[in-house]
Amino acid sequence: MYQCELLNWVPDSKTLAGRLSILIRQVVNVSQHSNCSSRVEINRVKNHCRDDVWHAVWSPDDFTATTCVDIQDQLTLSLIYDHWIHMTRSIRILHVDDDSAFLDLSQTYLERELPTATVVTADNPQAGLHELTESFDCVVSDFEMSNMDGLELFEVIDDRHPRLPFVLYTGRGSEDIASRALNLGVTGYFQKGGPDQWQRLANRIEHAINEYYTERESERYSTVLQALGYPIYVVNNSREFEYVNDAFVELTGYDREKIIGNSPGLIKSDEGVEQADEIIADIVSSAGPNSRQFSIDIYTNDGEVIPCQDHMAALPFEDDFRGSVGILQDVSEQQQRQRELRRQNDRLEEFVSIISHDLRSPLATAQTATTLARETDDAEFFEKVAVAHDRMEQMIDELVTLAQTGESVTQQDCLSLSTLAEEAHMTVTTDITLNVHSETAIEGEPGRMRRLFENLIRNAANHAGLDVTVSVGTLAELTDEEPNGRDEGFYIEDNGPGITFDDYERVFEPGVTTDDDGTGFGLAIVHRIADAHDWTVTVEDGYDGGARFVFTGVQMCPVNEAT
């Protein structure tokens, strides 16, 4: 039942979910095998444990949490230890009856039928309550006794020791007493009788104690699993959700009542369900692994798609497949960190290339001009040195901007498209014509959005002159003139000479320019700002033959909320 190999693992982020998968299999299995032979169970535990872990489990005097490597393993070992204690220790039964001769008979018979049982007797309810200062696994009581009847005794005991098994074994039987007993929550009700009744009583005591400890173990397991915070689910052999924890409910956004009894298709695509079916088939095959982890998209109630790692295992079974258990791990932040790391690496390579290539030319010019200036003392060469230094300073400033604008946007505001365009127009030059065709707003980071508009307006002025017209609008407006299926985003367009490259996307490469005085970083910064917002920017021919820069994947917002 308990697979102690999880205690052999050194815990880290990659193995935690796998360990929890085994842990929940124990939860489900404990309720199915509560009557297994203790010797068989202990042998199963021993076969899967390290020697030091087994020694800690088998030797109560030496039991110590230091054998475990982290808190999850400490909790698991504690649960295994508790269950081992339950399976191997002597059970203690308190029998309360005002007939001393009957108590002697009860002690003899029950200890014979239950070899691990110790029966303690009390000849009145007050004596029984005094005995309960010690630990017991079950109470058996007569009904009709002086000063306090059996049901009154049960109420006192249940208040002090909730859910402790209590069996009413009385010589006075009636439907009224039986009904009252069951309504109060008494574990069992029997009338005194011959050997058959003794046998029934012994069986009921054993079963009640097993149920009592099984319930306690399951509650402790559930507490551990809830505390660890991972979304956990159990799917039965009918491919329906049978159990989900609070974290799973929170992740998916569905009510528990909606999930239980539904198929995994509620939260997975058809491809995802098929993938999971194939993996569980591989797990239950004779040559398959004990568990598998794989990537899966979870579709929440509000339409969000959350990338997860699903750590799946089969529920323990002998002949018939019982279902599977899985633990989900949201990897959204992990994937975002990986994308950001790739983006940073790309930028680093890009900067190294720019520094080693683009700065080399003005640096060489400055060095040559400096040598000639020293040799000739000609002011013309000193002027060339100053020009080269100015160009390098400009390129370095643009490189710093390129680096800063590429960092992912973490906070966005609702920004007016017309306000952004007009403020950039005022900053760059008011000599060109600006037409804003839409009163709409977008979500963006204010500082970088102003830089984006300024760079595109400056690019138009530098390449087309001051007679150029710059137009700004939403893609929805373009669909009336040029049907293209785009409706979420905006464009900035000029009526200048257009793109002179055969490959339009080259305009976004750092250092690429047709302007002798330009650095080639202006449009690269525009591309980097769009990427930082998770937008896509492309360039195409404009309506009047100029260049049109198109931004898609943009989140629009109400214009009356714009700043």
SULCORCOR-V911685 format. One record per residue. RES is the residue in one small letter. PSI is psi in radians with two decimals (999 if undefined). D_CENTER is the distance of its C-alpha to the mean C-alpha in Angstrom with 1 decimal. Layout:
((RES & PSI & D_CENTER) (RES & PSI & D_CENTER))
This chain:
((m & -0.83 & 27.5) (y & 2.17 & 25.8) (q & 1.71 & 24.6) (c & -0.03 & 25.2) (e & -0.39 & 24.4) (l & -0.40 & 20.9) (l & -0.16 & 23.1) (n & -0.22 & 24.6) (w & 2.48 & 21.5) (v & 2.10 & 21.1) (p & 2.35 & 17.5) (d & -3.11 & 15.5) (s & -0.44 & 12.0) (k & -0.48 & 13.1) (t & -0.21 & 14.5) (l & -0.84 & 12.4) (a & -0.61 & 10.4) (g & -0.68 & 13.9) (r & -0.71 & 15.5) (l & -0.57 & 13.5) (s & -0.76 & 14.3) (i & -0.66 & 17.9) (l & -0.78 & 17.6) (i & -0.49 & 16.8) (r & -0.59 & 19.5) (q & -0.68 & 21.7) (v & -0.86 & 20.9) (v & -0.69 & 22.0) (n & -0.57 & 24.8) (v & -0.57 & 26.4) (s & -0.26 & 27.3) (q & -0.31 & 29.0) (h & 0.61 & 31.1) (s & -0.27 & 32.2) (n & 0.24 & 35.9) (c & 2.74 & 35.6) (s & 2.29 & 38.1) (s & -0.62 & 37.1) (r & -0.73 & 38.9) (v & -0.78 & 37.0) (e & -0.78 & 33.6) (i & -0.67 & 34.6) (n & -0.67 & 35.7) (r & -0.74 & 32.4) (v & -0.81 & 30.7) (k & -0.66 & 33.3) (n & -0.32 & 33.0) (h & 0.12 & 29.3) (c & 2.64 & 29.6) (r & 2.78 & 30.8) (d & -0.72 & 34.2) (d & -0.61 & 33.2) (v & -0.75 & 30.3) (w & -0.70 & 32.7) (h & -0.67 & 35.4) (a & -0.66 & 33.1) (v & -0.73 & 32.3) (w & -0.47 & 35.9) (s & 1.67 & 37.7) (p & -0.59 & 36.9) (d & -0.47 & 39.2) (d & 0.11 & 37.2) (f & 2.20 & 33.7) (t & 2.49 & 31.7) (a & -0.22 & 28.2) (t & -0.30 & 29.3) (t & -0.50 & 29.0) (c & 2.77 & 25.2) (v & -0.28 & 23.3) (d & 3.12 & 20.6) (i & -0.63 & 19.7) (q & -0.75 & 17.6) (d & -0.59 & 20.6) (q & -0.78 & 23.0) (l & -0.75 & 21.5) (t & -0.82 & 21.6) (l & -0.64 & 25.1) (s & -0.72 & 26.2) (l & -0.73 & 25.2) (i & -0.74 & 27.1) (y & -0.80 & 29.9) (d & -0.74 & 30.2) (h & -0.67 & 30.3) (w & -0.76 & 32.9) (i & -0.75 & 34.9) (h & -0.67 & 34.8) (m & -0.47 & 36.0) (t & -0.36 & 38.8) (r & 2.86 & 40.2) (s & 2.35 & 43.1) (i & 2.55 & 42.3) (r & 2.20 & 44.3) (i & 2.29 & 45.9) (l & 2.13 & 47.9) (h & 2.12 & 50.7) (v & 2.13 & 52.5) (d & 2.49 & 55.9) (d & 0.12 & 59.3) (d & 1.78 & 61.1) (s & -0.66 & 61.3) (a & -0.67 & 62.8) (f & -0.64 & 59.9) (l & -0.69 & 57.4) (d & -0.75 & 59.2) (l & -0.75 & 58.9) (s & -0.79 & 55.2) (q & -0.79 & 54.5) (t & -0.81 & 56.4) (y & -0.82 & 54.9) (l & -0.66 & 51.3) (e & -0.42 & 51.3) (r & -0.72 & 53.0) (e & -0.52 & 50.5) (l & 1.57 & 47.4) (p & -0.48 & 48.3) (t & 0.11 & 45.5) (a & 2.51 & 46.4) (t & 2.12 & 48.3) (v & 2.13 & 50.0) (v & 2.35 & 51.1) (t & 2.66 & 53.6) (a & 2.28 & 54.5) (d & 0.18 & 57.6) (n & 2.77 & 56.6) (p & -0.67 & 53.4) (q & -0.70 & 53.9) (a & -0.63 & 54.2) (g & -0.76 & 51.0) (l & -0.61 & 49.1) (h & -0.70 & 50.5) (e & -0.51 & 49.3) (l & 0.06 & 45.7) (t & -0.34 & 45.5) (e & 2.99 & 44.6) (s & 2.36 & 41.6) (f & 2.72 & 42.0) (d & -0.28 & 40.0) (c & 2.59 & 42.2) (v & 2.31 & 45.1) (v & 2.36 & 48.0) (s & 2.55 & 50.5) (d & 2.91 & 53.7) (f & -0.95 & 54.0) (e & 1.82 & 57.5) (m & 2.80 & 58.0) (s & 2.56 & 60.0) (n & -0.55 & 58.5) (m & 2.23 & 55.1) (d & 3.07 & 54.2) (g & -0.64 & 51.2) (l & -0.62 & 49.0) (e & -0.67 & 49.7) (l & -0.74 & 48.8) (f & -0.76 & 45.5) (e & -0.67 & 44.6) (v & -0.80 & 45.3) (i & -0.74 & 43.3) (d & -0.54 & 40.3) (d & -0.64 & 40.2) (r & -0.61 & 40.3) (h & 1.36 & 38.2) (p & 2.38 & 35.9) (r & 0.09 & 35.4) (l & 2.21 & 37.8) (p & 2.34 & 39.5) (f & 2.05 & 42.9) (v & 2.20 & 45.5) (l & 2.06 & 48.7) (y & 1.71 & 51.6) (t & 2.66 & 54.7) (g & -0.30 & 58.3) (r & 1.82 & 58.5) (g & 2.49 & 56.4) (s & 2.74 & 56.1) (e & -0.56 & 53.8) (d & -0.79 & 53.6) (i & -0.75 & 52.4) (a & -0.76 & 49.9) (s & -0.78 & 48.5) (r & -0.70 & 48.2) (a & -0.84 & 46.6) (l & -0.64 & 43.8) (n & -0.59 & 43.2) (l & -0.35 & 42.8) (g & 0.32 & 40.2) (v & 2.46 & 42.4) (t & -0.71 & 40.9) (g & 2.76 & 44.1) (y & 2.14 & 47.7) (f & 2.59 & 50.7) (q & 2.48 & 54.4) (k & 2.56 & 56.4) (g & -2.69 & 58.2) (g & -2.78 & 59.2) (p & -0.63 & 57.3) (d & -0.70 & 55.1) (q & -0.64 & 53.8) (w & -0.72 & 53.2) (q & -0.74 & 51.2) (r & -0.72 & 49.1) (l & -0.82 & 48.6) (a & -0.76 & 47.5) (n & -0.72 & 45.0) (r & -0.67 & 43.6) (i & -0.85 & 43.2) (e & -0.78 & 41.4) (h & -0.71 & 39.1) (a & -0.70 & 38.4) (i & -0.73 & 37.6) (n & -0.76 & 35.1) (e & -0.71 & 33.4) (y & -0.85 & 33.3) (y & -0.55 & 31.7) (t & -0.75 & 29.3) (e & -0.72 & 28.1) (r & -0.73 & 27.8) (e & -0.75 & 25.8) (s & -0.69 & 23.4) (e & -0.70 & 22.9) (r & -0.72 & 22.3) (y & -0.81 & 19.7) (s & -0.69 & 17.9) (t & -0.75 & 18.2) (v & -0.83 & 16.7) (l & -0.69 & 13.7) (q & -0.69 & 13.1) (a & -0.56 & 13.7) (l & -0.40 & 11.2) (g & 0.09 & 8.4) (y & 2.48 & 6.2) (p & 2.16 & 6.5) (i & 2.47 & 9.9) (y & 2.71 & 12.7) (v & 2.24 & 16.3) (v & 2.23 & 18.5) (n & -3.09 & 22.2) (n & -0.10 & 25.0) (s & 0.17 & 25.7) (r & 0.78 & 22.4) (e & 2.54 & 21.3) (f & 2.23 & 18.4) (e & -0.47 & 19.9) (y & 2.41 & 17.2) (v & 2.58 & 13.8) (n & 3.13 & 12.6) (d & -0.66 & 12.0) (a & -0.60 & 8.3) (f & -0.74 & 8.6) (v & -0.76 & 11.4) (e & -0.70 & 9.9) (l & -0.80 & 7.3) (t & -0.43 & 10.3) (g & 0.04 & 13.0) (y & 2.63 & 15.4) (d & 2.61 & 17.6) (r & -0.68 & 17.4) (e & -0.54 & 21.0) (k & -0.61 & 20.1) (i & -0.87 & 17.6) (i & 2.24 & 19.7) (g & -0.20 & 22.4) (n & 2.88 & 21.0) (s & 2.81 & 20.2) (p & -0.30 & 17.0) (g & -0.24 & 18.8) (l & -0.61 & 17.7) (i & -0.01 & 14.2) (k & 2.68 & 15.2) (s & 2.94 & 18.2) (d & -0.69 & 21.3) (e & -0.65 & 20.7) (g & -0.70 & 17.2) (v & -0.77 & 18.8) (e & -0.71 & 21.7) (q & -0.80 & 19.6) (a & -0.69 & 17.9) (d & -0.73 & 21.4) (e & -0.66 & 22.9) (i & -0.73 & 20.4) (i & -0.56 & 21.0) (a & -0.67 & 24.7) (d & -0.66 & 24.6) (i & -0.76 & 23.0) (v & -0.17 & 25.7) (s & 2.73 & 28.5) (s & -0.53 & 30.7) (a & 0.04 & 29.9) (g & 2.88 & 26.2) (p & 2.96 & 23.5) (n & -0.53 & 22.0) (s & 2.86 & 18.5) (r & 2.64 & 16.9) (q & 2.49 & 13.8) (f & 2.82 & 13.7) (s & 2.44 & 12.2) (i & 2.50 & 11.8) (d & 2.28 & 11.6) (i & 2.20 & 10.4) (y & 1.99 & 13.2) (t & 3.01 & 12.7) (n & -0.50 & 15.8) (d & 0.20 & 16.7) (g & -0.02 & 16.8) (e & 2.55 & 13.8) (v & 2.06 & 12.5) (i & 2.05 & 8.9) (p & 2.32 & 8.9) (c & 2.83 & 6.8) (q & 2.21 & 8.2) (d & 2.06 & 9.7) (h & 1.87 & 11.5) (m & 2.53 & 14.4) (a & 2.78 & 17.6) (a & 2.51 & 20.7) (l & 2.49 & 21.8) (p & 2.40 & 25.0) (f & 2.76 & 28.1) (e & -1.13 & 31.8) (d & -0.87 & 33.2) (d & 2.31 & 31.2) (f & 2.29 & 27.6) (r & -0.26 & 25.5) (g & -2.93 & 22.2) (s & 2.82 & 18.8) (v & 2.51 & 15.7) (g & 2.65 & 12.2) (i & 2.18 & 8.9) (l & 2.54 & 5.9) (q & 2.04 & 3.6) (d & 2.08 & 3.0) (v & 0.35 & 6.5) (s & -0.89 & 8.3) (e & -0.65 & 9.6) (q & -0.77 & 10.4) (q & -0.66 & 12.3) (q & -0.72 & 13.9) (r & -0.68 & 15.1) (q & -0.73 & 16.5) (r & -0.73 & 18.3) (e & -0.67 & 19.6) (l & -0.76 & 20.8) (r & -0.72 & 22.6) (r & -0.74 & 24.0) (q & -0.71 & 25.4) (n & -0.72 & 26.8) (d & -0.74 & 28.5) (r & -0.68 & 29.9) (l & -0.82 & 31.2) (e & -0.68 & 33.0) (e & -0.77 & 34.3) (f & -0.72 & 35.7) (v & -0.74 & 37.3) (s & -0.75 & 39.0) (i & -0.80 & 40.2) (i & -0.72 & 41.5) (s & -0.39 & 43.2) (h & -1.03 & 44.7) (d & -0.62 & 45.0) (l & -0.26 & 46.2) (r & -0.67 & 48.6) (s & -0.94 & 51.1) (p & -0.52 & 51.7) (l & -0.74 & 51.7) (a & -0.70 & 54.3) (t & -0.79 & 56.3) (a & -0.73 & 56.3) (q & -0.77 & 57.3) (t & -0.79 & 60.2) (a & -0.64 & 61.4) (t & -0.76 & 61.4) (t & -0.80 & 63.6) (l & -0.65 & 66.0) (a & -0.70 & 66.1) (r & -0.65 & 67.2) (e & -0.64 & 69.8) (t & -0.33 & 71.2) (d & 0.57 & 70.4) (d & 2.22 & 69.9) (a & -0.46 & 67.9) (e & -0.68 & 66.5) (f & -0.60 & 64.4) (f & -0.64 & 63.1) (e & -0.68 & 62.0) (k & -0.62 & 60.1) (v & -0.78 & 58.3) (a & -0.74 & 57.3) (v & -0.76 & 56.0) (a & -0.73 & 54.0) (h & -0.69 & 52.5) (d & -0.73 & 51.6) (r & -0.71 & 49.9) (m & -0.70 & 47.9) (e & -0.72 & 46.9) (q & -0.76 & 45.9) (m & -0.70 & 43.8) (i & -0.74 & 42.1) (d & -0.74 & 41.3) (e & -0.61 & 39.8) (l & -0.73 & 37.7) (v & -0.76 & 36.3) (t & -0.73 & 35.5) (l & -0.72 & 34.0) (a & -0.76 & 31.6) (q & -0.68 & 30.7) (t & -0.25 & 30.2) (g & -0.18 & 27.7) (e & 2.49 & 25.0) (s & 2.47 & 22.1) (v & 2.22 & 22.8) (t & -0.35 & 20.7) (q & 2.27 & 22.9) (q & 2.62 & 25.0) (d & 2.86 & 27.9) (c & 2.03 & 29.9) (l & 2.35 & 32.8) (s & 2.22 & 36.1) (l & -0.74 & 37.0) (s & -0.67 & 40.7) (t & -0.76 & 40.4) (l & -0.82 & 38.5) (a & -0.78 & 41.2) (e & -0.68 & 44.1) (e & -0.69 & 43.0) (a & -0.67 & 42.6) (h & -0.77 & 46.0) (m & -0.61 & 47.6) (t & -0.78 & 46.1) (v & -1.08 & 47.0) (t & 2.47 & 50.3) (t & 0.07 & 51.9) (d & -0.39 & 54.4) (i & 2.90 & 52.2) (t & 2.34 & 51.6) (l & 2.23 & 48.2) (n & 2.12 & 47.5) (v & 2.06 & 44.3) (h & 0.06 & 44.0) (s & 2.36 & 41.1) (e & 1.43 & 40.3) (t & 3.10 & 36.5) (a & 2.69 & 33.6) (i & 2.78 & 30.4) (e & 2.22 & 27.3) (g & 2.95 & 27.7) (e & 2.11 & 28.2) (p & -0.87 & 31.8) (g & -0.80 & 33.2) (r & -0.55 & 32.0) (m & -0.66 & 33.0) (r & -0.71 & 36.5) (r & -0.68 & 36.7) (l & -0.86 & 35.8) (f & -0.71 & 38.5) (e & -0.74 & 41.0) (n & -0.70 & 40.5) (l & -0.67 & 41.1) (i & -0.72 & 44.1) (r & -0.69 & 45.5) (n & -0.73 & 45.0) (a & -0.76 & 47.0) (a & -0.69 & 49.7) (n & -0.59 & 50.0) (h & -0.37 & 50.4) (a & -0.14 & 52.2) (g & 3.12 & 54.3) (l & -0.11 & 54.7) (d & -0.02 & 55.8) (v & 2.63 & 52.3) (t & 2.27 & 50.5) (v & 2.26 & 46.7) (s & 2.46 & 45.0) (v & 2.38 & 41.5) (g & -3.09 & 39.9) (t & 2.76 & 37.0) (l & -0.44 & 36.5) (a & -0.56 & 37.2) (e & -0.57 & 40.8) (l & -0.47 & 41.2) (t & -0.40 & 40.6) (d & -0.60 & 43.9) (e & -0.64 & 45.8) (e & 1.53 & 43.7) (p & 2.09 & 41.6) (n & 0.08 & 38.5) (g & 0.04 & 35.6) (r & 2.32 & 33.9) (d & 0.01 & 33.4) (e & 1.74 & 30.4) (g & -2.94 & 31.6) (f & 2.98 & 34.8) (y & 2.72 & 37.5) (i & 2.13 & 40.1) (e & 2.56 & 43.3) (d & 2.94 & 46.7) (n & 0.54 & 50.0) (g & -2.72 & 50.9) (p & -0.19 & 51.7) (g & -2.98 & 48.3) (i & 2.27 & 46.4) (t & -0.11 & 48.8) (f & 2.54 & 46.4) (d & -0.67 & 46.2) (d & 1.77 & 42.4) (y & -0.56 & 41.2) (e & -0.24 & 37.8) (r & -0.39 & 39.8) (v & -0.35 & 40.4) (f & -0.05 & 36.9) (e & 2.35 & 37.6) (p & 2.36 & 38.4) (g & -0.12 & 42.1) (v & 2.10 & 43.2) (t & 2.67 & 45.9) (t & 0.04 & 49.4) (d & 2.11 & 50.5) (d & -0.50 & 52.6) (d & -0.02 & 51.6) (g & 2.80 & 47.9) (t & -0.35 & 45.1) (g & 0.24 & 43.0) (f & -0.21 & 39.9) (g & -0.88 & 40.0) (l & -0.48 & 38.3) (a & -0.67 & 35.9) (i & -0.69 & 34.7) (v & -0.81 & 34.4) (h & -0.71 & 32.2) (r & -0.67 & 30.1) (i & -0.76 & 29.6) (a & -0.75 & 28.6) (d & -0.67 & 26.1) (a & -0.46 & 24.6) (h & 0.04 & 24.2) (d & 0.58 & 22.6) (w & 2.95 & 25.9) (t & 2.29 & 28.3) (v & 2.32 & 31.9) (t & 2.83 & 34.8) (v & 2.48 & 38.6) (e & 3.05 & 41.2) (d & 2.37 & 44.8) (g & 3.05 & 45.5) (y & -0.59 & 47.7) (d & 0.37 & 50.7) (g & -0.10 & 50.2) (g & -2.69 & 48.2) (a & 2.37 & 44.5) (r & 2.16 & 41.6) (f & 2.11 & 38.2) (v & 2.23 & 35.5) (f & 2.09 & 32.0) (t & 2.90 & 29.5) (g & 0.31 & 25.9) (v & 2.41 & 27.0) (q & 2.02 & 25.8) (m & 2.79 & 28.9) (c & 2.81 & 29.5) (p & 2.31 & 32.5) (v & -0.46 & 35.5) (n & -0.15 & 36.5) (e & -0.01 & 33.3) (a & 2.62 & 34.1) (t & 999 & 35.2))
